[in-house]
Every structure is written in structure tokens, then in C-alpha cells.
Amino acid sequence: MKNLCFALGFVVAVGCGTDRQLGPDTLPNLTVPPAPAPNAGFQVITPIFENVMPGGDYEVCTWTDQILAHDVDIRSTLGYQTEPPGHHVIMYYTTVRQPPNTQRVCNDSDMATFRFLAGGAGEGETTQAPGNLVFHAPAGAQIVINHHYLNTTDRVLRGQSVINANYADPNGSYIHNGYVAIVNTNLQIPVGDQTQTMHAVIDQTYKAWSIIPHMHQWGKHTTITITQSGNAMKQFDLDWDPSYTFHPPKNTWDVTAPMLLQPGDMIDVSCEWNNTTSNVLTFGPEMCVSFLNTIDDQNLGSRAWDDGSWVPF
């Protein structure tokens, strides 16, 4: 498996297996000195995010110039952030590209195009796919970094993140992590209090190891229920908090004993909103989704039940 080595401009740098000194555009208050870029992987240093105001809470997205020349399998990441105000740094990929080094506060439409790779705390901690899973990104995808800053001080701060991505051992035996989404991209939410439901019948066998709900700022409540052989198992019955948009609650199963979803099983999702705008909300600004991580040992890829039909996504 080849390394990815790119030059990323004057405030974003990537190295591949070099013991590189961080440059003058790197802030000195990173939690711990970042490890060198991995020999089998790559390192991203985000541009500095200026003006993190007292009491401020910022979800920032950076589109790197890591445009993948070939498929990659990522086993783990190692993240670092300025302290304060760093909270987390997460790596995604997208096929909806932006100009390299674009950086802005994330919006809902941005996040809808992202697919999770790996990441978590920015305190020099490694996060790794469970079991023998790897997070897969396809050729042509663009690497995006989501970095979160919370300023609990009375000072205006600057934020920055570093993340090392480690490839899976090419000689190892791994299985791709897959995704299943229950969604309606034709979503229409009129003004006022509204409720909509989705009833998805599973089309083939999936081995799920986690499930999360997803809504946006107008969400009030969501329920998700899995039914097998007449046995209804409620996964969530949750009053929605806007903070869950980026940090949702999650139910997990051990990868050695996943939730086995068989053809004919059902997933029912209900979402309630209070649309306080003067317009009908559509998919993007608001959502109703259930996301599952799966053990994709059949190489199904990512699949979505979208308004009654199963499609790849």
C-alpha cells in the first residue's frame, strides 16, 4: 500500500513518515508535541482558526488537498489540538469536493456529504476501528477534518488541530466498516409542529455494531425501533438537543456479537420538529436519519433506505 505525500500550502502541511519539525504557522499550545507523520499513513495540520471568542462553541470543517489517488484503508488516527480550546478532531471523506484548504464553520449541508473515517479526542490519544475493522475511503475522495473548539476562558483564543492517519497493515486480515442509513432525502417539513415516520424493511443481511439518530436544530424528539420476529426493540426514545447534531448518542454492540439484521426485519424511525421558520424545511437544513455502522464482510458498501427504496450511498 502506497503512502500519500502532498504539499499543502503555507499553513496546512502534510508529511509522510518524516520526523518533521512543526513550522512557524503551528501554534505552540498543542496538548502534546505531535508525533511525526506515520511511515504508513499521512499527517494533516489544519490552518489556524482565529477569534475563538469567550464562551464560543465552533464546529470547524477543513477540506484538505488530500485527494485520494487510490482506495485507502485507515486503521487508526492520533489527534492533537490546542489546549484550550480544543475539544475533538475527526477525519471524514467526501466526494463533494471544495477547493483545497477551504476552512469554515461547518453547516448542516456540509455534514450531510461527509462519511466518517476515524478520530476523537485531541489529546494525543489513538482511536481505532473495533475488532479487525478498517475505515475505507475510495479513490477520488477528498479528506475533510472536523475540529471542534470550546472557549471556557475570558480570553479570545486561536485553535488548531493535527491528526495522523495510520493505514491498515497491507499484510493483515481486515474487514471494511460499512454504513446503513434510514433516510428520506425528499423530506418536506411544513411550518409549525410536525411529525414524520419512516418504515424500512431490511433487504439483506447486515451485521450492525452501532446505531445513532440524526436531526438538526429544529428537532424535538426522535424514536428508533428495530423489530425482529415480532419483537420490537426500542433503540432510542429521545428528546432532541441541538448539540446532538454533531455529538449524537450511540448504541453499540460488540463486534464479536453484532446486531444481526435479516431480510424482513424492520426499522421504524419517527421524528418530531418545531419548524419556527416561515418556509418548508427540506433535506439538508433539517433531517431525520438513523445511521448504522456495519461489519461489511460481504463487501456491500454503504447502503441507504431512501423513501422506500434501497440504494447505494
HELIX and SHEET records of a PDB file:
HELIX    1   1 ASP A  108  ALA A  112  1                                   5    
HELIX    2   2 PRO A  242  THR A  245  5                                   4    
SHEET    1   A 4 GLY A  41  ILE A  45  0                                        
SHEET    2   A 4 SER A 161  TYR A 167 -1                                        
SHEET    3   A 4 VAL A  72  GLN A  81 -1                                        
SHEET    4   A 4 GLU A 123  GLN A 128 -1                                        
SHEET    1   B 8 GLY A  41  ILE A  45  0                                        
SHEET    2   B 8 SER A 161  TYR A 167 -1                                        
SHEET    3   B 8 VAL A  72  GLN A  81 -1                                        
SHEET    4   B 8 LEU A 133  ALA A 137 -1                                        
SHEET    5   B 8 ILE A 175  VAL A 183  1                                        
SHEET    6   B 8 VAL A 289  ASP A 296 -1                                        
SHEET    7   B 8 TYR A 206  HIS A 214 -1                                        
SHEET    8   B 8 ASN A 251  THR A 252 -1                                        
SHEET    1   C 7 GLY A  41  ILE A  45  0                                        
SHEET    2   C 7 SER A 161  TYR A 167 -1                                        
SHEET    3   C 7 VAL A  72  GLN A  81 -1                                        
SHEET    4   C 7 LEU A 133  ALA A 137 -1                                        
SHEET    5   C 7 ILE A 175  VAL A 183  1                                        
SHEET    6   C 7 ARG A 303  ASP A 306  1                                        
SHEET    7   C 7 SER A 309  PRO A 312 -1                                        
SHEET    1   D 8 GLY A  41  ILE A  45  0                                        
SHEET    2   D 8 SER A 161  TYR A 167 -1                                        
SHEET    3   D 8 VAL A  72  GLN A  81 -1                                        
SHEET    4   D 8 LEU A 133  ALA A 137 -1                                        
SHEET    5   D 8 ILE A 175  VAL A 183  1                                        
SHEET    6   D 8 VAL A 289  ASP A 296 -1                                        
SHEET    7   D 8 TYR A 206  HIS A 214 -1                                        
SHEET    8   D 8 MET A 259  LEU A 261 -1                                        
SHEET    1   E 2 PHE A  49  VAL A  52  0                                        
SHEET    2   E 2 LEU A 157  GLY A 159 -1                                        
SHEET    1   F 5 THR A 102  VAL A 105  0                                        
SHEET    2   F 5 ASP A  57  ILE A  67 -1                                        
SHEET    3   F 5 GLN A 142  LEU A 150 -1                                        
SHEET    4   F 5 GLY A  86  THR A  94 -1                                        
SHEET    5   F 5 PHE A 114  GLY A 120 -1                                        
SHEET    1   G 2 GLN A 188  ILE A 189  0                                        
SHEET    2   G 2 LEU A 281  THR A 282 -1                                        
SHEET    1   H 4 GLY A 192  VAL A 201  0                                        
SHEET    2   H 4 MET A 266  ASN A 275 -1                                        
SHEET    3   H 4 GLY A 219  GLN A 228 -1                                        
SHEET    4   H 4 ASN A 231  ASP A 239 -1                                        
END                                                                             
